[in-house]
Amino acid sequence: MAGKSGPNHPHRRQPMDKVRQLQRRLCAAAKRHPERRFHALYDRIARCDVLAEAWKRVRRNKGAAGVDAQTIAVLEAYGVEKLLGEIHDVLRAIEMSMKPSFA
């Protein structure tokens, strides 16, 4: 079976993807310190892998149109990669505008 990779046993745990690891770490931190506030998550949600995972979940759940009435079909016609890139750029711009400038 050359070229096949993965667990040797069918019931062995699958490796966790990075988005799931991030979710678990944030969840554990929130449970350890319930009073903690997560003020700076823009750098986490603006990651390309997080945005791609969010899109996959919306697509899998057959997400409904939001207040802007844009359906999945319309967004796919526009271009998912283009849309996610634009969202990434906006989130990064917001993040940068929130950082204090030392001049």
TAMO-V341989 format. One line per field, one symbol per residue. psi: psi as a letter, one per 30 degrees, with the letter a starting at -180 (. if undefined). Layout:
psi = ???
This chain:
psi = hkfklakfkfgkkkkkleeeeeeeeeeeeeeeiffkkieifefeffkeeeeeeeeeeeeeghklkaffgjleeeeeeejeeeeeeeeeeeeeeeeeffkkkj.
